[in-house]
Structure formats: C-alpha cells, structure tokens
C-alpha cells in the first residue's frame, strides 16, 4: 500500500486474496455461548426441515429459527489471524504479518430460540393409529410407520423435545415403531383397568401392576395394559412391588372426550350429570379438567358444551387466533388461555400474546378480547 513501515502500529496485517477466496462458498453462523460450548464439547448441531419448510437448527434439547442477517461491512475469513490481545502476548512477532483471505461474506445466519414445531408429530402418528393386535386395518395399512430416526429427520425439533412430546401424547413403541393408540381402543383398555380396580376394591392410589397383568393379560397384550397404566397413572415402588396411582383428572378428561365426540353440542347440565355417572367410583368430575379439550357456551340457553381440542388448532400464531375468533367473536382471558398457552415463547406471557393479536374491550363489566382484523 506504499506505506512507510516506520509509521505503522507495532503489528499490522497485510492482507491479500488467496487463490481459493471465492464468495458464497462460506457461511457464517452466529452462536450463543451455550451452543458454542455444545460444539466445543464434540456434540452436534443439526439443521432440520423438508423442502417446503423454513429451516431450523437443533441442539440436543433446543430449537432455533434460522434467519439471514445482512451486514454493511464485508466479513473476511483469515486463517491464523491474530487478535490484538494475542499479538500483545507475543511481543516477538514481527510488525508486518502477511495474511491471505480465504473467503468473504456479506451476511451471516442469525439464530433465535423458537418453539419446537411438534404439531406434525401427532399428525404423522395419527395417519395410522394402533387399533390392537387383532385389527385387520393394522395388517393391511399402507401408511408409513415411524422409528425414532424417522421422526428426527421429519420433525423440526430437538431430540429431547421430540421424545418429551411422544410422552405427552402417550405414544408407545410397538415392534420398534412409534404409535398412538386409536381412541376407542385406548378407552377399551382403560375400561378393562377401571373395572378391575372396581371389582378388586383396590384404592385408586395403589393399583398393583403385576395383578393387573395377570388378570387382564388374557384379554389384551401385557405391554398394552402396562402402557395404559403408565398413561393414566403415576408409577411408584413400594416394598419391591410396582404400583400405580391413577390420575383422576386425566381419566375424567378422557371419559368426557368419549361422551362429547359423538355430539355436536351437549346440554351442559345433562352432560355434567352423565359424565359424573360415567367415571370410576371415587372420582369427582370438574369442568376445569377439560381445559383445552372442551368449551362451554354460556350465551346459549340452556348452556351447552362442545368438543374443541387445542391439538386440532393451527400451530402458527396468527392462524391460531383467526381460527379461535372464527369460532367465537369475543373471548374472556380465562376461556382463551388454554387454547393459546402453548404458543407462548420462552419468557412470554399469555397477556403479551393477547396484546399483540387481540383487542380488549369491556362487556357487562368483564374484559373480553376480539380480533384485531376482520375475520372472513
């Protein structure tokens, strides 16, 4: 650059483009310290998404949206480039360091923590629900079945998030494939268990696994009996034996779904009466057990209740709100919360979501929310 070396700082990089310095061949990824530590520890980061999906990056337990961020400064890749701190530590280094630029970029990938995209997981498994060992449908099914590896390649979420969600939706492994039980078959299994508990007069807090398997093993596969106990109970050990404490809320909720799925709308008082009569003796039904499953219409006379499952609603925030405001024009915060809680990002509240996607007003002294945009 025709500069006088005597006028330079103690150390100067003299840059030149190397023969391989092509643009577009290198990608820069900005990582938070936690992700850097993952790579430094030898663990992998995986980019997931099919061709029609926006790419996400996953660590072992977190999912990140990937977005390209443009920069006004050209970013240069210089192998062996020393920072001022490194140069100060090495006082013997010469004052002119010749370095070759190996590549350059005008942008980098920026990561932002996001919710794992798990709706597809249930959708894939519901293509071919498991109807039991004797089902003709299962033997003649043309739908794909999925292993853990298959799901990792198809679902945009980290391995830990996928495995946790499989637990949440009560999926089980059958012959190496993840399956969801057909709801009618699940209710049949649950009915076998609750009838046995009743006939043996066992306390709901102490249902013995071995006795259940012995009694019901001739009716259904033993692994299915254990799966239904695990799904609807909490496993614990007492004196070397395995017991389950049955989960009242979950059992009441499943029986409510069974009653509601065959009716468009149900008279609320009649439903509550039939529901209480249908659950195992000793259990008490409450409407708060149905959050995210059913909705009460207090404006109709008489009041009614109908099935509205949160897992059937869209995953995208705006689409979710459009769908909800299409079902009901005005919502109280108590009613809408179970249907939007899963949309909350890390450290985000339901109130913040409502502020962004809904408009608040007062109706008969109660705060209600309606859509910010017209719903067609």
matplotlib code that plots the C-alpha trace (Angstrom):
import matplotlib.pyplot as plt

x = [0.0, 3.1, 3.1, 6.2, 6.7, 8.2, 4.8, 2.8, 1.5, 3.6, 1.9, 0.0, -1.8, -1.0, -4.0, -4.2, -6.7, -5.7, -6.4, -9.5, -11.1, -14.5, -17.6, -20.7, -18.8, -18.6, -21.5, -21.2, -23.4, -23.7, -23.9, -24.8, -22.2, -24.3, -24.3, -20.5, -20.0, -22.0, -19.7, -16.6, -17.7, -17.9, -21.7, -23.6, -26.0, -28.5, -30.4, -33.9, -36.7, -38.2, -38.0, -41.3, -40.4, -38.3, -35.0, -34.4, -31.3, -31.5, -29.1, -29.7, -32.6, -33.4, -34.7, -33.7, -35.1, -32.5, -32.6, -30.1, -28.8, -27.1, -24.2, -23.0, -19.3, -17.6, -16.8, -13.4, -12.2, -8.4, -7.0, -4.5, -5.4, -4.2, -6.3, -4.7, -4.7, -2.8, -0.3, 0.3, 1.0, 3.5, 5.9, 8.4, 6.1, 7.2, 5.4, 4.1, 2.1, 1.2, -2.2, -4.3, -8.0, -9.6, -13.2, -15.7, -19.4, -21.9, -24.3, -24.5, -27.1, -28.7, -30.3, -33.4, -34.8, -38.2, -40.9, -40.3, -42.7, -44.3, -47.8, -46.6, -45.5, -49.1, -50.4, -47.9, -48.7, -52.5, -52.3, -52.2, -53.4, -52.9, -56.3, -55.0, -53.2, -56.3, -57.0, -57.4, -56.8, -53.3, -52.3, -53.5, -52.4, -50.4, -49.4, -45.8, -44.7, -42.0, -38.9, -37.2, -34.7, -37.6, -39.1, -35.8, -35.5, -39.1, -39.9, -38.4, -37.4, -34.5, -34.3, -35.2, -38.2, -39.5, -39.0, -40.8, -43.7, -44.0, -44.6, -47.1, -49.2, -49.0, -47.3, -45.8, -43.2, -44.7, -42.3, -39.8, -42.2, -43.8, -47.6, -50.6, -53.4, -56.8, -59.0, -61.7, -59.0, -57.5, -60.9, -61.4, -58.1, -58.9, -62.3, -60.7, -58.4, -61.0, -63.5, -60.7, -59.9, -63.6, -64.1, -61.0, -61.8, -58.3, -57.7, -57.1, -53.8, -52.4, -53.1, -50.7, -49.0, -48.4, -52.0, -53.3, -51.1, -52.1, -55.8, -56.0, -53.2, -55.6, -57.7, -55.1, -51.2, -49.5, -47.4, -50.7, -52.0, -48.8, -48.9, -52.4, -51.4, -48.4, -50.5, -53.3, -51.3, -48.1, -45.7, -44.0, -42.4, -43.5, -41.8, -40.2, -43.5, -44.7, -47.9, -49.7, -51.5, -54.3, -54.6, -58.2, -58.1, -56.8, -59.2, -62.2, -60.9, -60.7, -64.2, -65.5, -63.9, -65.6, -69.0, -68.5, -67.0, -70.4, -72.4, -72.1, -73.2, -74.3, -76.7, -74.2, -76.2, -77.1, -73.5, -72.2, -74.7, -73.9, -70.2, -70.1, -72.1, -69.6, -66.3, -65.0, -66.4, -64.5, -63.6, -65.0, -65.6, -64.9, -65.1, -61.5, -60.4, -61.5, -59.2, -58.0, -60.5, -64.0, -65.6, -68.7, -71.1, -72.6, -74.5, -76.8, -80.0, -79.6, -75.8, -74.1, -70.6, -68.8, -65.5, -62.7, -59.3, -56.2, -54.2, -56.7, -55.9, -53.2, -49.6, -49.0, -49.8, -51.9, -53.7, -54.5, -56.1, -58.0, -59.4, -60.4, -62.1, -63.9, -65.3, -66.2, -66.2, -65.3, -63.3, -62.6, -59.0, -59.9, -61.6, -58.9, -55.8, -55.9, -56.1, -53.1, -50.8, -48.7, -47.9, -46.0, -42.3, -39.7, -40.4, -43.6, -46.9, -50.5, -51.1, -48.4, -49.8, -53.3, -51.9, -50.3, -53.0, -56.3, -58.1, -59.5, -62.9, -65.4, -68.6, -71.0, -68.1, -65.9, -62.8, -63.1, -60.9, -61.8, -59.8, -57.6, -58.5, -61.7, -62.5, -63.9]
y = [0.0, 2.2, 3.0, 3.7, 0.8, 3.1, 4.9, 1.7, 0.4, -2.4, -5.1, -4.8, -7.4, -7.1, -8.8, -10.4, -12.6, -16.2, -18.4, -20.0, -16.8, -17.1, -15.5, -17.6, -20.8, -20.0, -19.5, -17.8, -18.8, -16.6, -18.8, -18.0, -19.2, -22.3, -23.5, -22.8, -25.0, -27.8, -27.8, -27.5, -30.5, -32.5, -32.6, -31.9, -29.2, -30.4, -28.4, -29.8, -29.2, -30.5, -28.6, -26.7, -25.8, -23.0, -24.4, -24.7, -25.6, -28.1, -28.9, -31.9, -30.1, -26.8, -25.5, -22.3, -20.4, -19.5, -16.1, -14.5, -11.1, -8.8, -6.7, -3.5, -4.5, -7.2, -10.1, -11.6, -15.1, -15.0, -18.3, -17.8, -14.2, -12.9, -10.6, -7.5, -9.5, -12.4, -10.0, -8.2, -11.6, -12.4, -9.4, -11.1, -11.2, -9.0, -5.8, -6.8, -10.0, -11.2, -13.0, -14.5, -14.1, -17.5, -16.2, -13.5, -12.9, -10.1, -11.9, -14.5, -16.8, -15.5, -17.9, -17.2, -19.6, -20.8, -23.3, -26.7, -27.5, -30.5, -30.5, -32.6, -35.3, -36.1, -35.7, -38.3, -40.8, -40.3, -41.4, -45.0, -45.2, -48.6, -50.4, -53.5, -56.8, -58.3, -55.3, -56.1, -52.4, -52.5, -55.6, -54.1, -50.5, -48.7, -45.8, -45.4, -46.3, -44.2, -45.1, -42.5, -41.9, -41.3, -38.7, -37.0, -36.5, -35.3, -33.2, -29.7, -30.1, -31.3, -35.0, -34.3, -32.1, -34.9, -37.6, -35.5, -34.8, -38.5, -38.9, -36.0, -37.6, -41.1, -42.6, -46.1, -48.2, -51.3, -53.5, -50.7, -48.1, -45.2, -45.5, -43.6, -45.8, -45.4, -43.6, -46.3, -49.0, -46.7, -46.4, -50.2, -50.7, -48.1, -49.6, -53.0, -51.4, -49.4, -52.3, -54.5, -51.8, -51.6, -55.4, -55.9, -52.8, -51.5, -47.9, -45.7, -44.6, -48.1, -50.3, -53.2, -53.7, -57.5, -58.3, -56.2, -58.0, -61.4, -60.6, -58.8, -60.5, -63.0, -60.1, -57.7, -57.7, -57.2, -54.3, -52.5, -52.9, -51.5, -48.7, -47.6, -47.7, -45.6, -43.1, -42.7, -43.3, -42.4, -45.3, -45.9, -48.7, -50.0, -52.9, -54.1, -54.2, -51.8, -49.8, -47.0, -44.0, -43.4, -39.8, -38.7, -35.6, -37.4, -40.3, -37.9, -35.9, -39.0, -40.1, -36.6, -36.7, -40.1, -38.6, -35.4, -36.8, -38.1, -34.9, -31.5, -29.8, -31.2, -29.6, -28.6, -29.7, -33.1, -33.6, -33.0, -35.5, -38.2, -37.5, -38.0, -41.2, -42.5, -42.1, -44.7, -44.6, -42.3, -39.8, -36.3, -34.5, -30.8, -28.5, -27.3, -30.8, -30.1, -27.1, -27.2, -30.1, -28.6, -25.2, -24.1, -21.8, -19.6, -17.4, -20.2, -21.1, -23.7, -23.5, -26.0, -27.7, -28.9, -30.5, -28.2, -29.7, -27.5, -30.0, -29.6, -25.8, -24.3, -24.1, -20.6, -17.8, -15.6, -18.6, -19.9, -16.6, -16.4, -19.9, -19.0, -15.8, -17.6, -20.0, -17.2, -13.5, -12.4, -14.4, -13.9, -14.4, -17.5, -19.2, -18.4, -19.1, -22.9, -22.5, -20.2, -21.1, -23.5, -20.5, -18.6, -18.4, -18.6, -15.9, -14.8, -14.5, -15.1, -11.3, -10.4, -12.6, -11.2, -7.6, -8.5, -10.5, -9.3, -6.1, -5.7, -4.2, -4.4, -6.3, -6.2, -5.3, -8.2, -7.7, -9.6, -10.0, -9.9, -10.0, -7.1, -7.8, -8.7, -12.5, -13.7]
z = [0.0, -0.3, 3.4, 5.4, 7.8, 10.4, 10.7, 11.4, 14.7, 16.4, 14.3, 11.1, 8.9, 5.2, 3.5, 0.1, -1.6, -1.8, -4.8, -3.1, -1.9, -3.6, -2.3, -1.4, -0.5, 3.2, 5.6, 8.9, 11.9, 15.0, 18.1, 21.7, 24.3, 25.2, 21.6, 21.2, 24.3, 22.7, 19.6, 21.7, 23.7, 20.5, 20.3, 17.0, 15.8, 13.2, 10.6, 10.1, 7.7, 4.5, 1.2, 1.9, 5.5, 6.9, 8.2, 12.0, 13.8, 16.7, 19.6, 21.8, 23.6, 22.0, 18.6, 16.9, 13.9, 11.3, 9.5, 7.2, 8.6, 6.0, 7.2, 5.6, 6.3, 4.3, 6.6, 5.7, 6.6, 7.5, 8.8, 11.6, 12.0, 15.4, 17.5, 19.3, 22.6, 21.0, 19.4, 22.7, 24.3, 21.6, 21.6, 19.5, 16.4, 13.5, 12.8, 9.3, 9.1, 5.6, 5.7, 2.9, 2.8, 2.3, 1.8, 2.4, 3.1, 3.2, 5.6, 8.4, 9.8, 13.0, 15.4, 17.6, 20.1, 19.0, 19.9, 18.5, 15.6, 17.1, 15.6, 12.7, 15.1, 16.2, 12.6, 11.3, 14.0, 13.6, 10.0, 11.3, 14.9, 16.6, 17.0, 18.8, 17.9, 16.2, 14.0, 10.3, 9.4, 11.0, 9.0, 5.6, 6.3, 3.6, 5.8, 6.9, 10.4, 12.1, 14.1, 16.3, 13.5, 11.0, 13.4, 13.9, 10.1, 9.7, 12.8, 13.3, 16.9, 19.0, 20.1, 23.7, 22.7, 20.3, 23.0, 25.6, 23.2, 22.5, 26.2, 26.3, 23.5, 25.1, 22.1, 22.6, 20.8, 19.1, 17.2, 17.0, 15.7, 17.5, 17.5, 19.0, 20.2, 18.5, 20.9, 21.0, 21.7, 24.4, 26.1, 25.9, 27.7, 30.3, 30.9, 31.5, 34.1, 35.9, 36.0, 37.5, 40.1, 41.0, 41.2, 43.4, 45.5, 45.1, 46.2, 43.2, 44.7, 44.9, 41.8, 41.6, 38.2, 38.5, 39.5, 36.5, 34.1, 35.5, 35.4, 32.1, 30.2, 28.6, 27.2, 25.8, 25.3, 28.7, 27.3, 26.3, 29.9, 31.3, 28.8, 29.7, 33.4, 32.7, 30.6, 33.2, 36.4, 38.2, 38.7, 42.1, 44.0, 47.5, 49.2, 45.9, 44.1, 41.3, 41.9, 40.0, 41.5, 39.0, 37.8, 38.4, 36.2, 33.2, 33.5, 33.9, 30.9, 28.7, 29.6, 28.9, 25.4, 24.8, 25.7, 23.7, 20.5, 19.3, 19.8, 18.1, 21.3, 24.6, 27.2, 29.9, 33.0, 31.3, 30.3, 33.8, 35.2, 32.7, 33.0, 36.8, 36.4, 33.8, 35.8, 38.2, 41.7, 44.0, 41.2, 41.0, 37.7, 37.4, 34.3, 34.8, 33.9, 30.4, 29.7, 26.0, 25.3, 25.5, 25.6, 27.5, 25.6, 28.4, 25.9, 24.8, 26.7, 28.1, 28.4, 26.2, 26.0, 22.8, 21.9, 21.0, 21.2, 21.3, 19.2, 16.3, 16.0, 13.7, 15.0, 13.6, 16.0, 13.6, 12.1, 15.7, 16.6, 13.3, 14.0, 17.6, 16.6, 13.8, 16.5, 18.9, 18.3, 21.9, 24.5, 28.1, 29.2, 31.2, 28.2, 25.6, 27.8, 27.4, 23.6, 23.3, 26.2, 24.1, 21.7, 24.4, 23.6, 26.3, 29.0, 27.0, 28.8, 27.6, 28.3, 25.8, 23.1, 23.6, 23.4, 20.1, 18.4, 20.0, 21.0, 24.6, 25.5, 28.4, 28.1, 31.1, 33.3, 32.1, 30.0, 26.6, 23.6, 19.9, 16.7, 15.6, 12.0, 10.2, 10.2, 6.9]

ax = plt.figure().add_subplot(projection="3d")
ax.plot(x, y, z, "-o")
ax.set_aspect("equal")
plt.show()
